[in-house]
Amino acid sequence: MGVGPHAMKKRWQTRVPCVPASNSSGRVSSPGCANVCREPEVAQFPGGHSNLTYLIRFGDAEIVVRRPPFGPVPPTAHDMAREYRWLSAMHRVFPAAPRPYLLCEHKEVIGSVFYAMERRCGLVVRADEPPAVAEPAARRRVSEALITTLASLHAIDVGANGLGGLGKPAGFVERQVRGWTDRWHRSQTTPLAEMDAVAAWLLQRLPPDANPPGIVHGDFKLDNVMLDEHDVGRVVAVLDWEMSALGDPLVDLGILLAYWAPTAPPLERDALTTVTHRPGYFTRDEIVEHYAARSTRDLSNIRFYEICAVFKIAVVIQQIYFRYVQGQTTDERFATFDARVAFLARQAATLASLA
């Protein structure tokens, strides 16, 4: 592609605007051979704390490139080849999944495995709301669109669509709990009794396997969904498929509920900060009610999945903080992530005491 590692490291602190080539589906025209022979412009999308996402522009043609973070990363984490395989399967059966173009496993090209995919254009809601979302009626439409999209994903018939080869759903939740517990132990920097207690609580209360199993996005939350800028009640893309799996879809509902509540101490604002406490967004009870109206899944044990999700988010943030402590990243955004881990650990322990 002609984009070396030094170019990929450059951060652009701009909004990364969309070119006029997009259509009502949120898609941008596919790049032709003549276009990609040009010298590219590279800009990094802001907001991410994990994998890095870039816009590569060849004139009026655009490609999105995803790669792992710089420096050492935990084993099995940031698997770009896996995310590419999932998108290759999902974009055929789930319109909100962007189309992947190619996977490059030759690390000498940009310094890591990466893949390229189509660009979708729209609004992503992070710590600051776009004007089109910043009023109660719009927030309610956004909430409903998220639940409808999630239920539609979970309703996909795995067997009928030839998706059974993507994973092994048996024992999925147990593997999740044991896997994230192991990651906690390997990235732990200070003792945190609440995390150990929650890990034990989860192992003692594992639910039976989902029947039937379904597609699990793995990180379904407000800022991994892209909205139509002209109609915020319509989702044009679901992003970040790195953690996707076949298993118990209620894991996704738990993640959405966990991110709907604050995931950081008061007064801290960044891409991990929620805006869903503002008037108009669904309450967490309303999320469960609207999902139940669109699904046949038994939600009587949804508190388990929410606690599991809070525990997982704490471990993800701890892994980032561990990389910072070890000097594997110098990003100062991560300097206080230990306080976030402790905040989430207390939150999970409190939820467990009420279950």
Secondary structure, 3 states (H helix, E strand, C coil): CCCCHHHHHCCCCCCCCCCCCCCCCCECCCCCHHHHCCCCEEEECCCCCCCEEEEEEECCEEEEEEECCCCCCCCCCCCHHHHHHHHHHHCCCCCCCCCEEEEECCCCCCCCCEEEECCECCECCCCCCCCCCCCHHHHHHHHHHHHHHHHHHHCCCCCCCCCHHHCCCCCHHHHHHHHHHHHHHHHCCCCCHHHHHHHHHHHHCCCCCCCCCEEECCCCCHHHEEEECCEEEEEEEECCCCCCEEECCHHHHHHHHHHHCCCCCCCCCCCCCCCCCCCCCCCHHHHHHHHHCCCCCCCCCHHHHHHHHHHHHHHHHHHHHHHHHCCCCCCHHHCCHHHHHHHHHHHHHHHHHHC
